[in-house]
């Protein structure tokens, strides 16, 4: 039996590992499991606030493996979910198993990271679709005047 690798799967695993390594650096941790939880929490919290079309357009830009993470548990019949700032922070913290007080630091760091990986314009365009009080949790500090 031949043990060959599927190149596209290998590529998305490598890309995802690279993303998690870079995100870990950005948020100041060596714990890639924590970084993956933070990224997943960001993806799910933002995804839930978008229309199906906006969410699908964003997901198409993600590496295949992270696109699966993005869609995991998604119910397109329930979106967009409008959360207040406090509800958004609570959901982000609970879904990522992150301390509540860390969300205002981690969420903008993920936004900045994604702007670097995907390009800034589409990420900021996406966040502009969310309520202002939620955007203030997600905008990188130097971008906060744009929201």
C-alpha positions as CSV (number, residue, x, y, z in Angstrom):
1,X,0.0,0.0,0.0
2,X,1.4,3.4,-1.0
3,X,1.6,6.1,1.6
4,X,1.2,9.3,-0.5
5,X,0.1,12.6,0.7
6,X,-2.6,14.8,-0.7
7,X,-0.9,18.0,-1.6
8,X,-3.8,20.3,-1.1
9,X,-4.4,18.9,2.4
10,X,-0.8,19.2,3.3
11,X,-0.8,22.8,2.1
12,X,-3.8,23.9,4.2
13,X,-2.3,22.2,7.3
14,X,1.0,24.0,6.7
15,X,-0.8,27.3,6.2
16,X,-3.0,26.8,9.3
17,X,0.1,26.0,11.4
18,X,1.9,29.1,10.0
19,X,-1.1,31.2,10.8
20,X,-1.3,29.9,14.4
21,X,2.4,30.4,14.9
22,X,2.2,34.0,13.7
23,X,-1.0,34.7,15.7
24,X,0.7,33.2,18.8
25,X,3.5,35.7,18.4
26,X,1.0,38.5,17.9
27,X,-0.8,37.7,21.1
28,X,2.3,36.9,23.1
29,X,1.8,33.1,23.8
30,X,3.6,29.9,22.9
31,X,0.3,28.0,23.4
32,X,-1.0,27.3,19.9
33,X,-4.1,25.6,21.3
34,X,-4.9,28.9,23.0
35,X,-4.3,30.8,19.8
36,X,-6.6,28.4,17.9
37,X,-9.3,29.0,20.5
38,X,-8.9,32.7,20.2
39,X,-9.0,32.6,16.4
40,X,-12.0,30.3,16.4
41,X,-13.8,32.6,18.9
42,X,-13.2,35.6,16.7
43,X,-14.3,33.8,13.5
44,X,-17.5,32.5,15.2
45,X,-18.4,35.7,17.0
46,X,-18.0,37.8,13.8
47,X,-19.6,35.1,11.6
48,X,-22.8,35.1,13.7
49,X,-23.2,38.9,13.2
50,X,-23.1,38.7,9.4
51,X,-25.6,37.9,6.7
52,X,-25.2,34.6,4.9
53,X,-23.8,36.4,1.9
54,X,-21.3,38.5,3.8
55,X,-20.2,35.5,5.9
56,X,-19.7,33.3,2.8
57,X,-17.7,36.0,1.0
58,X,-15.4,36.2,4.0
59,X,-15.1,32.5,4.5
60,X,-14.0,32.1,0.8
61,X,-10.8,34.0,1.7
62,X,-9.8,31.6,4.5
63,X,-7.5,28.6,4.1
64,X,-9.5,25.4,3.7
65,X,-8.9,24.1,7.2
66,X,-9.8,27.4,8.8
67,X,-12.9,27.7,6.6
68,X,-14.1,24.4,8.2
69,X,-13.4,25.9,11.6
70,X,-15.4,29.0,10.6
71,X,-18.4,27.0,9.4
72,X,-18.4,24.5,12.3
73,X,-21.7,24.8,14.2
74,X,-23.0,27.6,12.0
75,X,-26.8,27.8,11.4
76,X,-27.4,30.1,8.4
77,X,-31.1,30.2,9.4
78,X,-30.2,32.1,12.6
79,X,-28.0,34.9,11.2
80,X,-27.4,37.7,11.6
81,X,-27.4,37.5,15.4
82,X,-27.4,41.0,16.9
83,X,-25.4,41.1,20.1
84,X,-24.8,44.1,22.3
85,X,-21.1,44.9,23.1
86,X,-21.4,43.0,26.4
87,X,-23.1,40.0,24.9
88,X,-20.5,39.9,22.1
89,X,-17.6,40.0,24.7
90,X,-19.3,37.3,26.8
91,X,-19.9,35.1,23.7
92,X,-16.3,35.5,22.5
93,X,-14.9,34.7,26.0
94,X,-17.2,31.7,26.5
95,X,-16.7,30.2,23.1
96,X,-12.9,30.6,23.2
97,X,-12.6,29.7,26.9
98,X,-10.9,33.0,27.4
99,X,-11.0,35.3,30.4
100,X,-13.6,38.0,30.0
101,X,-11.1,40.8,30.7
102,X,-8.7,39.5,27.9
103,X,-11.2,39.8,25.1
104,X,-10.7,43.6,24.5
105,X,-7.0,42.9,24.1
106,X,-7.2,39.7,22.1
107,X,-10.0,40.6,19.6
108,X,-8.2,43.6,18.1
109,X,-5.0,41.5,17.9
110,X,-6.8,38.9,15.8
111,X,-8.3,41.6,13.6
112,X,-4.8,43.1,13.0
113,X,-3.5,39.6,12.3
114,X,-6.2,38.8,9.8
115,X,-5.6,42.2,8.1
116,X,-2.0,41.1,7.6
117,X,-2.8,37.7,6.3
118,X,-5.8,38.5,4.1
119,X,-5.3,42.2,3.5
120,X,-6.8,45.1,5.5
121,X,-9.6,46.3,3.2
122,X,-11.8,43.1,3.1
123,X,-11.5,42.6,6.8
124,X,-12.4,46.2,7.7
125,X,-15.2,46.1,5.1
126,X,-16.5,43.0,6.9
127,X,-16.4,44.5,10.3
128,X,-18.2,47.6,9.0
129,X,-21.2,45.3,8.6
130,X,-21.4,44.8,12.4
131,X,-23.0,47.1,14.9
132,X,-20.8,50.0,16.0
133,X,-20.5,48.9,19.7
134,X,-19.3,45.4,18.5
135,X,-16.8,47.0,16.1
136,X,-15.2,48.9,18.9
137,X,-14.2,45.5,20.5
138,X,-12.7,44.3,17.2
139,X,-11.0,47.3,15.6
140,X,-7.3,47.5,16.1
141,X,-6.5,50.5,18.3
142,X,-5.1,52.7,15.5
143,X,-8.2,52.0,13.4
144,X,-10.7,52.9,16.0
145,X,-11.3,56.3,14.6
146,X,-12.6,54.6,11.4
147,X,-15.5,53.0,13.0
